[in-house]
Amino acid sequence: MKLFHIHSEESIRSFLKEIYDHYQQPFDPADDLRTLPGENGLPFFTKQVGEYMDNIMTQCFIYCILNDLSIYRITNEVQTEIFKNKAVA
């Protein structure tokens, strides 16, 4: 698992791409990443990774609030880009 430092919109995008690379499904940034369900209905991430990812997502929300950005817009753009690229591949 990569270590993330949220300091820009690009760092948020990088973090979101990492989630999509592993999870392979759309999700809402307000979802609790500690309990995000996998295909078997159990949490997708281990407890430790889920807590880490959820903490980083909180940092993303804080950065967006402080910089007048929308985490939902950024998430939607990243998600659209990823799934569009998968459709082309």
C-alpha positions in Angstrom: 0.0 0.0 0.0 1.3 3.4 -0.9 1.7 6.2 1.6 -0.2 9.3 0.7 0.2 12.9 1.7 -2.7 15.1 0.6 -1.3 18.4 -0.4 -3.0 19.2 -3.8 -5.9 18.3 -6.0 -3.5 16.0 -7.9 -2.6 14.1 -4.7 -6.3 13.6 -4.1 -6.7 12.2 -7.7 -3.7 9.9 -7.2 -5.3 8.6 -4.0 -8.7 8.0 -5.6 -7.0 6.2 -8.5 -5.3 3.9 -6.1 -8.7 3.0 -4.5 -10.1 2.3 -7.9 -7.1 0.3 -9.0 -7.7 -2.0 -6.0 -11.5 -1.9 -5.5 -12.5 -1.8 -9.2 -16.0 -0.4 -8.4 -17.5 3.0 -8.1 -17.9 4.3 -4.6 -19.0 7.5 -2.8 -16.3 9.5 -1.1 -18.5 9.6 2.0 -18.5 5.8 2.2 -16.6 4.4 5.2 -13.6 2.7 3.6 -13.2 0.6 6.7 -16.4 -1.3 5.8 -16.6 -0.9 2.0 -18.0 -4.3 0.9 -16.2 -6.6 -1.5 -17.8 -9.1 -3.8 -18.3 -11.6 -1.0 -20.1 -9.0 1.2 -17.2 -8.8 3.7 -15.1 -5.6 4.0 -12.9 -5.2 0.9 -9.9 -3.8 2.8 -8.3 -5.3 5.8 -9.0 -3.5 9.0 -5.6 -1.8 9.1 -5.7 -0.8 5.4 -9.3 0.3 5.7 -8.5 2.6 8.6 -5.6 4.1 6.8 -7.6 4.7 3.6 -10.5 6.2 5.6 -8.1 8.6 7.4 -6.6 9.7 4.0 -10.1 10.2 2.6 -10.8 12.5 5.7 -7.7 14.4 4.7 -9.1 14.8 1.2 -12.3 16.2 2.5 -10.4 18.7 4.7 -8.2 19.8 1.9 -11.2 20.3 -0.4 -13.0 22.3 2.2 -10.0 24.5 2.9 -9.4 25.1 -0.8 -12.9 25.5 -2.0 -12.9 22.2 -4.0 -15.5 19.5 -4.3 -14.4 16.0 -3.4 -17.5 14.8 -5.2 -16.6 16.5 -8.5 -13.0 15.2 -8.3 -14.2 11.7 -7.5 -16.7 11.8 -10.4 -14.0 13.0 -12.8 -11.5 10.3 -11.7 -14.2 7.6 -11.9 -15.4 8.7 -15.3 -11.8 8.8 -16.6 -11.0 5.3 -15.3 -14.2 3.6 -16.5 -14.0 5.3 -19.9 -10.4 4.1 -20.3 -11.5 0.5 -19.4 -14.3 0.7 -22.0 -11.8 1.6 -24.6 -9.2 -1.1 -23.6 
